[in-house]
């Protein structure tokens, strides 16, 4: 199994060898720009790791891995438009740097090129299977995004509905990336299924960890203001778990705080105090650990030898124990 640095080098080299066309520059420059904004490129790396579990010929998964990365960035460009977000990773979003129409079209062409790269997989039957996986996951991501938008307009959101939303919006792409990589290595249907569910469960745990970090993380480590989700009145795991457990007076107080503007003095402290009365920090940590245990049960069930699993295990364990 190659190192993470080796996989990143392979991915970067593939991207350099397959640039976007030069014209029209107003369409393709934004695509190159959003791909240059940084990020861990976790999803395409997972696709390469999924392949590496079963084969030394990791190169065969590069087109699928890059398709996953293009799709992910397509969702970011369009999400930023829907959220009216001015910044992405500290830099102007595409629709801010250019304009709204350019953001829409550049996002669209990123999605189209994702399919173009799937067609670069040399075996037709594998390509057909990859497109089926890709389409299934892409539909779920869109469904999850729509649910997220719907939740903004709803006063009551059951915790289970939220967990299903983050599963679709975030987690299924992690699972799909691993499944696609394994398909490129001709892994069995059972192994592909276990890898998908491993990634799916990890993705949900990852989002719960994100929710926790936003409220309870160390600002010096997280690198941003703590309590941003509270200030933006987001319905996170912490909020929805509290609403399910809290006494009526605390439920009413929490709902009232979540209607107030971000500039309201003492908002973050007051909401966090309500969380603390119901030990929500510990509950979030336990739910993350439960999902992590369930995820690794799927990894334990793989036919791939443990030495081939080492990089994937280490990467995910590091991801779920991060403090920023």
SELUM-104278 format. One record per residue (C-alpha): x, y, z; residue in three letters. Coordinates in Angstrom, 1 decimal. Each point is the difference from the previous one (the first is absolute). Layout:
% SELUM-104278
<site><px>X</px><py>Y</py><pz>Z</pz><aa>ALA</aa></site>
...
//
This chain:
% SELUM-104278
<site><px>0.0</px><py>0.0</py><pz>0.0</pz><aa>UNK</aa></site>
<site><px>1.4</px><py>3.4</py><pz>-0.9</pz><aa>UNK</aa></site>
<site><px>0.3</px><py>2.9</py><pz>2.3</pz><aa>UNK</aa></site>
<site><px>-2.5</px><py>2.9</py><pz>0.2</pz><aa>UNK</aa></site>
<site><px>2.7</px><py>2.3</py><pz>-1.5</pz><aa>UNK</aa></site>
<site><px>0.4</px><py>-2.5</py><pz>-2.9</pz><aa>UNK</aa></site>
<site><px>-3.8</px><py>0.1</py><pz>-0.7</pz><aa>UNK</aa></site>
<site><px>-0.1</px><py>3.8</py><pz>0.2</pz><aa>UNK</aa></site>
<site><px>2.8</px><py>0.1</py><pz>-2.5</pz><aa>UNK</aa></site>
<site><px>-1.8</px><py>-2.4</py><pz>-2.4</pz><aa>UNK</aa></site>
<site><px>-3.1</px><py>2.1</py><pz>0.2</pz><aa>UNK</aa></site>
<site><px>1.7</px><py>3.3</py><pz>-0.5</pz><aa>UNK</aa></site>
<site><px>1.9</px><py>-1.4</py><pz>-3.0</pz><aa>UNK</aa></site>
<site><px>-3.2</px><py>-1.3</py><pz>-1.5</pz><aa>UNK</aa></site>
<site><px>-1.7</px><py>3.4</py><pz>0.4</pz><aa>UNK</aa></site>
<site><px>3.0</px><py>1.7</py><pz>-1.6</pz><aa>UNK</aa></site>
<site><px>-0.2</px><py>-2.4</py><pz>-3.0</pz><aa>UNK</aa></site>
<site><px>-3.7</px><py>0.7</py><pz>-0.5</pz><aa>UNK</aa></site>
<site><px>-0.6</px><py>3.8</py><pz>0.2</pz><aa>UNK</aa></site>
<site><px>-3.1</px><py>1.7</py><pz>-1.1</pz><aa>UNK</aa></site>
<site><px>-0.2</px><py>1.6</py><pz>-3.5</pz><aa>UNK</aa></site>
<site><px>1.3</px><py>3.5</py><pz>-0.3</pz><aa>UNK</aa></site>
<site><px>-3.1</px><py>1.5</py><pz>-1.5</pz><aa>UNK</aa></site>
<site><px>-2.3</px><py>1.5</py><pz>0.9</pz><aa>UNK</aa></site>
<site><px>2.2</px><py>1.1</py><pz>2.8</pz><aa>UNK</aa></site>
<site><px>-3.0</px><py>1.5</py><pz>1.9</pz><aa>UNK</aa></site>
<site><px>-1.4</px><py>-3.5</py><pz>0.3</pz><aa>UNK</aa></site>
<site><px>3.1</px><py>-2.0</py><pz>0.8</pz><aa>UNK</aa></site>
<site><px>2.1</px><py>2.4</py><pz>2.1</pz><aa>UNK</aa></site>
<site><px>-2.5</px><py>-0.2</py><pz>2.8</pz><aa>UNK</aa></site>
<site><px>0.2</px><py>-3.9</py><pz>-0.1</pz><aa>UNK</aa></site>
<site><px>3.8</px><py>0.1</py><pz>0.3</pz><aa>UNK</aa></site>
<site><px>-0.4</px><py>2.7</py><pz>2.7</pz><aa>UNK</aa></site>
<site><px>-2.3</px><py>-2.0</py><pz>2.3</pz><aa>UNK</aa></site>
<site><px>2.2</px><py>-3.1</py><pz>-0.4</pz><aa>UNK</aa></site>
<site><px>3.0</px><py>2.1</py><pz>1.1</pz><aa>UNK</aa></site>
<site><px>-1.5</px><py>1.2</py><pz>3.3</pz><aa>UNK</aa></site>
<site><px>1.5</px><py>-2.8</py><pz>2.0</pz><aa>UNK</aa></site>
<site><px>-1.7</px><py>-2.6</py><pz>2.1</pz><aa>UNK</aa></site>
<site><px>1.1</px><py>-3.5</py><pz>0.8</pz><aa>UNK</aa></site>
<site><px>-1.4</px><py>-1.6</py><pz>-3.1</pz><aa>UNK</aa></site>
<site><px>-1.3</px><py>-2.8</py><pz>2.3</pz><aa>UNK</aa></site>
<site><px>-2.6</px><py>-1.4</py><pz>-2.3</pz><aa>UNK</aa></site>
<site><px>2.2</px><py>-0.8</py><pz>-3.0</pz><aa>UNK</aa></site>
<site><px>2.7</px><py>-1.3</py><pz>2.4</pz><aa>UNK</aa></site>
<site><px>-2.6</px><py>-2.3</py><pz>1.5</pz><aa>UNK</aa></site>
<site><px>-0.7</px><py>-1.3</py><pz>-3.5</pz><aa>UNK</aa></site>
<site><px>3.7</px><py>-0.8</py><pz>-0.5</pz><aa>UNK</aa></site>
<site><px>0.1</px><py>-1.6</py><pz>3.4</pz><aa>UNK</aa></site>
<site><px>-3.0</px><py>-2.1</py><pz>-0.9</pz><aa>UNK</aa></site>
<site><px>1.8</px><py>-1.3</py><pz>-3.1</pz><aa>UNK</aa></site>
<site><px>3.2</px><py>-0.5</py><pz>1.9</pz><aa>UNK</aa></site>
<site><px>-1.7</px><py>-2.4</py><pz>2.4</pz><aa>UNK</aa></site>
<site><px>-0.3</px><py>-2.5</py><pz>-2.7</pz><aa>UNK</aa></site>
<site><px>2.6</px><py>0.8</py><pz>-2.7</pz><aa>UNK</aa></site>
<site><px>3.5</px><py>1.5</py><pz>-0.5</pz><aa>UNK</aa></site>
<site><px>-1.2</px><py>1.6</py><pz>-3.2</pz><aa>UNK</aa></site>
<site><px>-1.4</px><py>3.2</py><pz>1.7</pz><aa>UNK</aa></site>
<site><px>0.3</px><py>2.0</py><pz>-3.3</pz><aa>UNK</aa></site>
<site><px>-3.0</px><py>-1.7</py><pz>-1.4</pz><aa>UNK</aa></site>
<site><px>-2.2</px><py>1.8</py><pz>2.6</pz><aa>UNK</aa></site>
<site><px>1.4</px><py>3.5</py><pz>-0.8</pz><aa>UNK</aa></site>
<site><px>-2.8</px><py>1.0</py><pz>-2.5</pz><aa>UNK</aa></site>
<site><px>-2.7</px><py>-1.0</py><pz>2.5</pz><aa>UNK</aa></site>
<site><px>1.8</px><py>1.7</py><pz>2.9</pz><aa>UNK</aa></site>
<site><px>0.3</px><py>3.3</py><pz>-2.0</pz><aa>UNK</aa></site>
<site><px>-3.7</px><py>-0.3</py><pz>-1.0</pz><aa>UNK</aa></site>
<site><px>-0.8</px><py>-0.1</py><pz>3.7</pz><aa>UNK</aa></site>
<site><px>2.1</px><py>3.1</py><pz>0.6</pz><aa>UNK</aa></site>
<site><px>-1.7</px><py>1.9</py><pz>-2.9</pz><aa>UNK</aa></site>
<site><px>-3.4</px><py>-1.0</py><pz>1.3</pz><aa>UNK</aa></site>
<site><px>0.8</px><py>1.1</py><pz>3.5</pz><aa>UNK</aa></site>
<site><px>1.2</px><py>3.4</py><pz>-1.3</pz><aa>UNK</aa></site>
<site><px>-3.2</px><py>0.3</py><pz>-2.1</pz><aa>UNK</aa></site>
<site><px>-2.0</px><py>-0.3</py><pz>3.2</pz><aa>UNK</aa></site>
<site><px>2.1</px><py>2.6</py><pz>1.8</pz><aa>UNK</aa></site>
<site><px>-0.4</px><py>2.5</py><pz>-2.8</pz><aa>UNK</aa></site>
<site><px>-3.8</px><py>-0.4</py><pz>0.0</pz><aa>UNK</aa></site>
<site><px>-0.3</px><py>-0.2</py><pz>3.8</pz><aa>UNK</aa></site>
<site><px>1.9</px><py>3.3</py><pz>0.2</pz><aa>UNK</aa></site>
<site><px>-2.6</px><py>1.5</py><pz>-2.3</pz><aa>UNK</aa></site>
<site><px>-2.9</px><py>-1.4</py><pz>1.9</pz><aa>UNK</aa></site>
<site><px>1.5</px><py>1.2</py><pz>3.3</pz><aa>UNK</aa></site>
<site><px>1.0</px><py>3.4</py><pz>-1.4</pz><aa>UNK</aa></site>
<site><px>3.5</px><py>-0.8</py><pz>1.5</pz><aa>UNK</aa></site>
<site><px>2.6</px><py>2.7</py><pz>-0.7</pz><aa>UNK</aa></site>
<site><px>3.0</px><py>-2.2</py><pz>0.9</pz><aa>UNK</aa></site>
<site><px>1.2</px><py>-3.6</py><pz>-0.5</pz><aa>UNK</aa></site>
<site><px>3.2</px><py>-1.0</py><pz>1.9</pz><aa>UNK</aa></site>
<site><px>0.7</px><py>3.6</py><pz>0.6</pz><aa>UNK</aa></site>
<site><px>-0.2</px><py>1.0</py><pz>-3.6</pz><aa>UNK</aa></site>
<site><px>-2.8</px><py>1.6</py><pz>-2.1</pz><aa>UNK</aa></site>
<site><px>-2.6</px><py>-2.5</py><pz>-1.2</pz><aa>UNK</aa></site>
<site><px>-0.4</px><py>-0.5</py><pz>-3.8</pz><aa>UNK</aa></site>
<site><px>-3.2</px><py>2.0</py><pz>-0.2</pz><aa>UNK</aa></site>
<site><px>1.5</px><py>2.8</py><pz>2.1</pz><aa>UNK</aa></site>
<site><px>3.3</px><py>0.2</py><pz>-2.0</pz><aa>UNK</aa></site>
<site><px>-1.8</px><py>-0.3</py><pz>-3.3</pz><aa>UNK</aa></site>
<site><px>-3.8</px><py>0.2</py><pz>0.0</pz><aa>UNK</aa></site>
<site><px>-3.1</px><py>-2.2</py><pz>0.6</pz><aa>UNK</aa></site>
<site><px>-0.4</px><py>-1.3</py><pz>-3.5</pz><aa>UNK</aa></site>
<site><px>3.6</px><py>-0.9</py><pz>-0.2</pz><aa>UNK</aa></site>
<site><px>-0.3</px><py>-1.9</py><pz>3.2</pz><aa>UNK</aa></site>
<site><px>-2.9</px><py>-2.0</py><pz>-1.3</pz><aa>UNK</aa></site>
<site><px>1.6</px><py>-0.8</py><pz>-3.3</pz><aa>UNK</aa></site>
<site><px>3.4</px><py>-0.9</py><pz>1.5</pz><aa>UNK</aa></site>
<site><px>-1.6</px><py>-2.3</py><pz>2.5</pz><aa>UNK</aa></site>
<site><px>-2.0</px><py>-1.6</py><pz>-2.8</pz><aa>UNK</aa></site>
<site><px>3.1</px><py>-0.7</py><pz>-2.1</pz><aa>UNK</aa></site>
<site><px>1.9</px><py>-1.4</py><pz>3.0</pz><aa>UNK</aa></site>
<site><px>-2.8</px><py>-2.6</py><pz>0.2</pz><aa>UNK</aa></site>
<site><px>0.2</px><py>-0.8</py><pz>-3.7</pz><aa>UNK</aa></site>
<site><px>3.7</px><py>-0.4</py><pz>0.1</pz><aa>UNK</aa></site>
<site><px>-0.4</px><py>-2.5</py><pz>2.9</pz><aa>UNK</aa></site>
<site><px>-1.9</px><py>-2.2</py><pz>-2.4</pz><aa>UNK</aa></site>
<site><px>2.7</px><py>0.6</py><pz>-2.6</pz><aa>UNK</aa></site>
<site><px>2.6</px><py>-1.4</py><pz>2.3</pz><aa>UNK</aa></site>
<site><px>-2.1</px><py>-3.0</py><pz>0.9</pz><aa>UNK</aa></site>
<site><px>0.1</px><py>-0.9</py><pz>-3.7</pz><aa>UNK</aa></site>
<site><px>3.8</px><py>-0.1</py><pz>0.2</pz><aa>UNK</aa></site>
<site><px>-0.2</px><py>-3.2</py><pz>2.0</pz><aa>UNK</aa></site>
<site><px>1.1</px><py>-2.6</py><pz>-2.7</pz><aa>UNK</aa></site>
<site><px>-2.3</px><py>-2.9</py><pz>0.9</pz><aa>UNK</aa></site>
<site><px>-3.6</px><py>0.7</py><pz>-1.3</pz><aa>UNK</aa></site>
<site><px>-1.7</px><py>-2.2</py><pz>2.6</pz><aa>UNK</aa></site>
<site><px>1.8</px><py>1.7</py><pz>2.9</pz><aa>UNK</aa></site>
<site><px>-0.9</px><py>3.4</py><pz>-1.5</pz><aa>UNK</aa></site>
<site><px>-3.7</px><py>-1.0</py><pz>0.0</pz><aa>UNK</aa></site>
<site><px>0.2</px><py>-1.1</py><pz>3.6</pz><aa>UNK</aa></site>
<site><px>1.9</px><py>3.2</py><pz>1.0</pz><aa>UNK</aa></site>
<site><px>-2.7</px><py>2.2</py><pz>-1.7</pz><aa>UNK</aa></site>
<site><px>-2.7</px><py>-1.9</py><pz>1.9</pz><aa>UNK</aa></site>
<site><px>1.7</px><py>0.6</py><pz>3.3</pz><aa>UNK</aa></site>
<site><px>0.8</px><py>3.6</py><pz>-0.9</pz><aa>UNK</aa></site>
<site><px>-3.6</px><py>0.7</py><pz>-1.0</pz><aa>UNK</aa></site>
<site><px>-1.4</px><py>-1.6</py><pz>3.1</pz><aa>UNK</aa></site>
<site><px>2.2</px><py>2.1</py><pz>2.3</pz><aa>UNK</aa></site>
<site><px>-0.5</px><py>3.2</py><pz>-2.0</pz><aa>UNK</aa></site>
<site><px>-3.7</px><py>-0.2</py><pz>0.3</pz><aa>UNK</aa></site>
<site><px>0.2</px><py>-0.6</py><pz>3.7</pz><aa>UNK</aa></site>
<site><px>2.4</px><py>3.0</py><pz>0.4</pz><aa>UNK</aa></site>
<site><px>-2.6</px><py>2.2</py><pz>-1.8</pz><aa>UNK</aa></site>
<site><px>-2.8</px><py>-1.4</py><pz>2.2</pz><aa>UNK</aa></site>
<site><px>2.0</px><py>0.7</py><pz>3.1</pz><aa>UNK</aa></site>
<site><px>0.7</px><py>3.6</py><pz>-1.1</pz><aa>UNK</aa></site>
<site><px>-3.7</px><py>0.6</py><pz>-0.6</pz><aa>UNK</aa></site>
<site><px>-0.9</px><py>-1.4</py><pz>3.4</pz><aa>UNK</aa></site>
<site><px>2.6</px><py>2.3</py><pz>1.5</pz><aa>UNK</aa></site>
<site><px>-1.7</px><py>3.0</py><pz>-1.7</pz><aa>UNK</aa></site>
<site><px>-3.4</px><py>-1.3</py><pz>1.1</pz><aa>UNK</aa></site>
<site><px>1.2</px><py>-0.2</py><pz>3.6</pz><aa>UNK</aa></site>
<site><px>0.8</px><py>3.7</py><pz>0.0</pz><aa>UNK</aa></site>
<site><px>-3.7</px><py>0.7</py><pz>-0.4</pz><aa>UNK</aa></site>
<site><px>-1.2</px><py>-2.5</py><pz>2.5</pz><aa>UNK</aa></site>
<site><px>-0.4</px><py>0.7</py><pz>3.7</pz><aa>UNK</aa></site>
<site><px>0.1</px><py>-3.6</py><pz>1.0</pz><aa>UNK</aa></site>
<site><px>2.6</px><py>-2.4</py><pz>-1.4</pz><aa>UNK</aa></site>
<site><px>0.2</px><py>-3.5</py><pz>1.6</pz><aa>UNK</aa></site>
<site><px>3.5</px><py>-1.1</py><pz>0.7</pz><aa>UNK</aa></site>
<site><px>-0.3</px><py>-3.1</py><pz>-2.1</pz><aa>UNK</aa></site>
<site><px>-1.0</px><py>2.2</py><pz>-3.0</pz><aa>UNK</aa></site>
<site><px>3.2</px><py>2.0</py><pz>0.6</pz><aa>UNK</aa></site>
<site><px>2.1</px><py>-3.1</py><pz>0.1</pz><aa>UNK</aa></site>
<site><px>-1.5</px><py>-1.2</py><pz>-3.2</pz><aa>UNK</aa></site>
<site><px>0.7</px><py>3.4</py><pz>-1.6</pz><aa>UNK</aa></site>
<site><px>3.7</px><py>0.0</py><pz>0.9</pz><aa>UNK</aa></site>
<site><px>0.2</px><py>-3.6</py><pz>-1.2</pz><aa>UNK</aa></site>
<site><px>-1.2</px><py>1.0</py><pz>-3.4</pz><aa>UNK</aa></site>
<site><px>1.6</px><py>3.4</py><pz>-0.3</pz><aa>UNK</aa></site>
<site><px>3.5</px><py>-0.9</py><pz>1.4</pz><aa>UNK</aa></site>
<site><px>0.4</px><py>-3.7</py><pz>0.8</pz><aa>UNK</aa></site>
<site><px>-1.1</px><py>-1.9</py><pz>-3.0</pz><aa>UNK</aa></site>
<site><px>2.7</px><py>1.6</py><pz>-2.2</pz><aa>UNK</aa></site>
<site><px>2.7</px><py>-1.3</py><pz>2.4</pz><aa>UNK</aa></site>
<site><px>-1.5</px><py>-3.5</py><pz>-0.3</pz><aa>UNK</aa></site>
<site><px>-0.6</px><py>0.4</py><pz>-3.7</pz><aa>UNK</aa></site>
<site><px>3.7</px><py>1.0</py><pz>-0.6</pz><aa>UNK</aa></site>
<site><px>1.2</px><py>-3.1</py><pz>1.8</pz><aa>UNK</aa></site>
<site><px>-2.4</px><py>-2.2</py><pz>-1.8</pz><aa>UNK</aa></site>
<site><px>1.0</px><py>1.4</py><pz>-3.4</pz><aa>UNK</aa></site>
<site><px>3.6</px><py>-0.6</py><pz>0.8</pz><aa>UNK</aa></site>
<site><px>-0.6</px><py>-3.6</py><pz>1.0</pz><aa>UNK</aa></site>
<site><px>-2.0</px><py>-0.5</py><pz>-3.2</pz><aa>UNK</aa></site>
<site><px>3.0</px><py>1.1</py><pz>-2.0</pz><aa>UNK</aa></site>
<site><px>2.0</px><py>-2.8</py><pz>1.6</pz><aa>UNK</aa></site>
<site><px>-2.8</px><py>-2.6</py><pz>-0.7</pz><aa>UNK</aa></site>
<site><px>-0.8</px><py>-0.5</py><pz>3.6</pz><aa>UNK</aa></site>
<site><px>-2.9</px><py>-2.2</py><pz>0.9</pz><aa>UNK</aa></site>
<site><px>-3.5</px><py>1.4</py><pz>0.4</pz><aa>UNK</aa></site>
<site><px>0.2</px><py>-0.8</py><pz>3.8</pz><aa>UNK</aa></site>
<site><px>3.3</px><py>1.9</py><pz>0.4</pz><aa>UNK</aa></site>
<site><px>-1.4</px><py>3.0</py><pz>-2.0</pz><aa>UNK</aa></site>
<site><px>-3.1</px><py>0.0</py><pz>2.2</pz><aa>UNK</aa></site>
<site><px>2.0</px><py>-0.1</py><pz>3.2</pz><aa>UNK</aa></site>
<site><px>2.3</px><py>2.8</py><pz>-1.2</pz><aa>UNK</aa></site>
<site><px>-3.0</px><py>2.2</py><pz>-0.9</pz><aa>UNK</aa></site>
<site><px>-1.6</px><py>-0.5</py><pz>3.4</pz><aa>UNK</aa></site>
<site><px>3.4</px><py>0.7</py><pz>1.7</pz><aa>UNK</aa></site>
<site><px>0.3</px><py>3.3</py><pz>-1.8</pz><aa>UNK</aa></site>
<site><px>-3.7</px><py>0.9</py><pz>0.6</pz><aa>UNK</aa></site>
<site><px>0.3</px><py>-0.5</py><pz>3.7</pz><aa>UNK</aa></site>
<site><px>3.3</px><py>1.8</py><pz>0.3</pz><aa>UNK</aa></site>
<site><px>-1.6</px><py>2.9</py><pz>-1.9</pz><aa>UNK</aa></site>
<site><px>-2.8</px><py>0.4</py><pz>2.5</pz><aa>UNK</aa></site>
<site><px>2.5</px><py>-0.3</py><pz>2.9</pz><aa>UNK</aa></site>
<site><px>2.1</px><py>2.6</py><pz>-1.7</pz><aa>UNK</aa></site>
<site><px>-2.9</px><py>2.5</py><pz>-0.2</pz><aa>UNK</aa></site>
<site><px>-0.9</px><py>-0.5</py><pz>3.7</pz><aa>UNK</aa></site>
<site><px>3.6</px><py>0.6</py><pz>0.8</pz><aa>UNK</aa></site>
<site><px>-0.2</px><py>3.2</py><pz>-2.0</pz><aa>UNK</aa></site>
<site><px>-3.1</px><py>1.1</py><pz>1.8</pz><aa>UNK</aa></site>
<site><px>1.8</px><py>-0.6</py><pz>3.3</pz><aa>UNK</aa></site>
<site><px>3.1</px><py>1.9</py><pz>-1.0</pz><aa>UNK</aa></site>
<site><px>-1.9</px><py>3.0</py><pz>-1.0</pz><aa>UNK</aa></site>
<site><px>-1.4</px><py>0.4</py><pz>3.6</pz><aa>UNK</aa></site>
<site><px>2.5</px><py>-1.7</py><pz>2.2</pz><aa>UNK</aa></site>
<site><px>3.3</px><py>0.1</py><pz>-2.0</pz><aa>UNK</aa></site>
<site><px>3.1</px><py>2.0</py><pz>1.0</pz><aa>UNK</aa></site>
<site><px>0.0</px><py>3.2</py><pz>-2.0</pz><aa>UNK</aa></site>
<site><px>3.8</px><py>-0.1</py><pz>-0.3</pz><aa>UNK</aa></site>
<site><px>-0.2</px><py>-3.5</py><pz>-1.5</pz><aa>UNK</aa></site>
<site><px>-3.2</px><py>0.4</py><pz>-2.0</pz><aa>UNK</aa></site>
<site><px>1.3</px><py>3.2</py><pz>-1.6</pz><aa>UNK</aa></site>
<site><px>-3.4</px><py>1.8</py><pz>0.0</pz><aa>UNK</aa></site>
<site><px>-2.5</px><py>1.5</py><pz>2.4</pz><aa>UNK</aa></site>
<site><px>-1.7</px><py>-2.5</py><pz>2.2</pz><aa>UNK</aa></site>
<site><px>-3.8</px><py>0.0</py><pz>-0.1</pz><aa>UNK</aa></site>
<site><px>-0.5</px><py>0.9</py><pz>-3.7</pz><aa>UNK</aa></site>
<site><px>-2.8</px><py>-2.6</py><pz>-0.4</pz><aa>UNK</aa></site>
<site><px>-1.8</px><py>1.5</py><pz>3.0</pz><aa>UNK</aa></site>
<site><px>0.4</px><py>3.5</py><pz>-1.3</pz><aa>UNK</aa></site>
<site><px>-1.4</px><py>-1.1</py><pz>-3.4</pz><aa>UNK</aa></site>
<site><px>-3.0</px><py>-1.9</py><pz>1.7</pz><aa>UNK</aa></site>
<site><px>1.0</px><py>-3.3</py><pz>-1.6</pz><aa>UNK</aa></site>
<site><px>-1.8</px><py>-3.1</py><pz>1.0</pz><aa>UNK</aa></site>
<site><px>2.9</px><py>-2.2</py><pz>0.9</pz><aa>UNK</aa></site>
<site><px>0.2</px><py>-3.3</py><pz>1.9</pz><aa>UNK</aa></site>
<site><px>0.6</px><py>1.9</py><pz>3.2</pz><aa>UNK</aa></site>
<site><px>-3.1</px><py>2.2</py><pz>-0.5</pz><aa>UNK</aa></site>
<site><px>-2.3</px><py>-2.8</py><pz>-1.0</pz><aa>UNK</aa></site>
<site><px>1.2</px><py>-2.4</py><pz>2.7</pz><aa>UNK</aa></site>
<site><px>-0.6</px><py>2.7</py><pz>2.6</pz><aa>UNK</aa></site>
<site><px>-3.5</px><py>0.7</py><pz>-1.3</pz><aa>UNK</aa></site>
<site><px>-0.9</px><py>-3.7</py><pz>0.3</pz><aa>UNK</aa></site>
<site><px>1.3</px><py>-0.3</py><pz>3.6</pz><aa>UNK</aa></site>
<site><px>-0.6</px><py>3.4</py><pz>1.5</pz><aa>UNK</aa></site>
<site><px>-2.7</px><py>1.0</py><pz>2.4</pz><aa>UNK</aa></site>
<site><px>-2.7</px><py>2.3</py><pz>-1.4</pz><aa>UNK</aa></site>
<site><px>1.5</px><py>3.2</py><pz>1.4</pz><aa>UNK</aa></site>
<site><px>3.4</px><py>-0.7</py><pz>-1.5</pz><aa>UNK</aa></site>
<site><px>-1.5</px><py>-1.1</py><pz>-3.3</pz><aa>UNK</aa></site>
<site><px>-1.8</px><py>3.3</py><pz>-0.2</pz><aa>UNK</aa></site>
<site><px>3.1</px><py>2.0</py><pz>1.0</pz><aa>UNK</aa></site>
<site><px>2.1</px><py>-1.8</py><pz>-2.6</pz><aa>UNK</aa></site>
<site><px>-2.5</px><py>0.6</py><pz>-2.7</pz><aa>UNK</aa></site>
<site><px>-0.1</px><py>3.7</py><pz>0.9</pz><aa>UNK</aa></site>
<site><px>3.7</px><py>0.3</py><pz>0.0</pz><aa>UNK</aa></site>
<site><px>0.1</px><py>-1.6</py><pz>-3.5</pz><aa>UNK</aa></site>
<site><px>-2.3</px><py>2.7</py><pz>-1.3</pz><aa>UNK</aa></site>
<site><px>2.2</px><py>2.9</py><pz>1.1</pz><aa>UNK</aa></site>
<site><px>2.6</px><py>1.7</py><pz>-2.2</pz><aa>UNK</aa></site>
<site><px>3.6</px><py>-1.0</py><pz>0.1</pz><aa>UNK</aa></site>
<site><px>0.8</px><py>3.4</py><pz>1.6</pz><aa>UNK</aa></site>
<site><px>-2.0</px><py>-0.8</py><pz>3.1</pz><aa>UNK</aa></site>
<site><px>2.3</px><py>0.3</py><pz>3.0</pz><aa>UNK</aa></site>
<site><px>0.7</px><py>-3.2</py><pz>1.9</pz><aa>UNK</aa></site>
<site><px>-1.7</px><py>-2.2</py><pz>-2.5</pz><aa>UNK</aa></site>
<site><px>2.7</px><py>-2.7</py><pz>-0.3</pz><aa>UNK</aa></site>
<site><px>0.5</px><py>-0.2</py><pz>3.7</pz><aa>UNK</aa></site>
<site><px>-3.7</px><py>-0.3</py><pz>0.7</pz><aa>UNK</aa></site>
<site><px>-0.6</px><py>-2.7</py><pz>-2.5</pz><aa>UNK</aa></site>
<site><px>3.1</px><py>-1.9</py><pz>1.1</pz><aa>UNK</aa></site>
<site><px>-1.3</px><py>0.2</py><pz>3.6</pz><aa>UNK</aa></site>
<site><px>-3.2</px><py>-1.7</py><pz>-1.1</pz><aa>UNK</aa></site>
<site><px>2.0</px><py>-2.7</py><pz>-1.8</pz><aa>UNK</aa></site>
<site><px>2.1</px><py>-0.6</py><pz>3.2</pz><aa>UNK</aa></site>
<site><px>-3.1</px><py>-0.5</py><pz>2.2</pz><aa>UNK</aa></site>
<site><px>-0.7</px><py>-3.2</py><pz>-2.1</pz><aa>UNK</aa></site>
<site><px>3.6</px><py>-1.1</py><pz>-0.5</pz><aa>UNK</aa></site>
<site><px>-0.3</px><py>0.4</py><pz>-3.7</pz><aa>UNK</aa></site>
<site><px>3.8</px><py>0.1</py><pz>-0.6</pz><aa>UNK</aa></site>
<site><px>0.4</px><py>-3.5</py><pz>1.5</pz><aa>UNK</aa></site>
<site><px>-3.1</px><py>-1.2</py><pz>-1.9</pz><aa>UNK</aa></site>
<site><px>1.5</px><py>1.2</py><pz>-3.3</pz><aa>UNK</aa></site>
<site><px>3.3</px><py>-1.7</py><pz>0.8</pz><aa>UNK</aa></site>
<site><px>-1.7</px><py>-3.2</py><pz>0.8</pz><aa>UNK</aa></site>
<site><px>-2.1</px><py>0.0</py><pz>-3.2</pz><aa>UNK</aa></site>
<site><px>3.2</px><py>0.7</py><pz>-2.0</pz><aa>UNK</aa></site>
<site><px>1.7</px><py>-3.0</py><pz>1.7</pz><aa>UNK</aa></site>
<site><px>-3.1</px><py>-2.2</py><pz>-0.7</pz><aa>UNK</aa></site>
<site><px>0.1</px><py>0.8</py><pz>-3.7</pz><aa>UNK</aa></site>
<site><px>3.8</px><py>-0.4</py><pz>-0.1</pz><aa>UNK</aa></site>
<site><px>-0.3</px><py>-3.5</py><pz>1.6</pz><aa>UNK</aa></site>
<site><px>-2.7</px><py>-1.0</py><pz>-2.5</pz><aa>UNK</aa></site>
<site><px>2.1</px><py>1.3</py><pz>-2.9</pz><aa>UNK</aa></site>
<site><px>3.0</px><py>-2.0</py><pz>1.0</pz><aa>UNK</aa></site>
<site><px>-2.0</px><py>-3.2</py><pz>0.3</pz><aa>UNK</aa></site>
<site><px>-0.6</px><py>0.4</py><pz>-3.8</pz><aa>UNK</aa></site>
<site><px>3.8</px><py>0.4</py><pz>-0.5</pz><aa>UNK</aa></site>
<site><px>0.6</px><py>-3.0</py><pz>2.2</pz><aa>UNK</aa></site>
<site><px>-2.2</px><py>-2.1</py><pz>-2.4</pz><aa>UNK</aa></site>
<site><px>2.1</px><py>0.8</py><pz>-3.1</pz><aa>UNK</aa></site>
<site><px>1.9</px><py>-2.8</py><pz>-1.7</pz><aa>UNK</aa></site>
<site><px>2.9</px><py>2.4</py><pz>-0.6</pz><aa>UNK</aa></site>
<site><px>3.0</px><py>-0.8</py><pz>2.3</pz><aa>UNK</aa></site>
<site><px>0.7</px><py>2.2</py><pz>3.0</pz><aa>UNK</aa></site>
<site><px>3.3</px><py>1.3</py><pz>-1.4</pz><aa>UNK</aa></site>
<site><px>-1.9</px><py>1.4</py><pz>-3.0</pz><aa>UNK</aa></site>
<site><px>-2.6</px><py>1.6</py><pz>2.3</pz><aa>UNK</aa></site>
<site><px>2.6</px><py>1.9</py><pz>2.1</pz><aa>UNK</aa></site>
<site><px>0.0</px><py>3.3</py><pz>-1.8</pz><aa>UNK</aa></site>
<site><px>-3.8</px><py>0.2</py><pz>-0.2</pz><aa>UNK</aa></site>
<site><px>-0.4</px><py>-0.8</py><pz>3.7</pz><aa>UNK</aa></site>
<site><px>2.7</px><py>2.5</py><pz>1.0</pz><aa>UNK</aa></site>
<site><px>-1.5</px><py>2.7</py><pz>-2.2</pz><aa>UNK</aa></site>
<site><px>-3.6</px><py>-0.4</py><pz>1.3</pz><aa>UNK</aa></site>
<site><px>1.1</px><py>-0.3</py><pz>3.7</pz><aa>UNK</aa></site>
<site><px>2.0</px><py>3.2</py><pz>-0.4</pz><aa>UNK</aa></site>
<site><px>-3.0</px><py>1.7</py><pz>-1.7</pz><aa>UNK</aa></site>
<site><px>-2.4</px><py>-1.0</py><pz>2.9</pz><aa>UNK</aa></site>
<site><px>2.4</px><py>1.0</py><pz>2.8</pz><aa>UNK</aa></site>
<site><px>0.9</px><py>3.4</py><pz>-1.5</pz><aa>UNK</aa></site>
<site><px>-0.5</px><py>3.1</py><pz>2.1</pz><aa>UNK</aa></site>
<site><px>-0.2</px><py>2.5</py><pz>-2.8</pz><aa>UNK</aa></site>
//
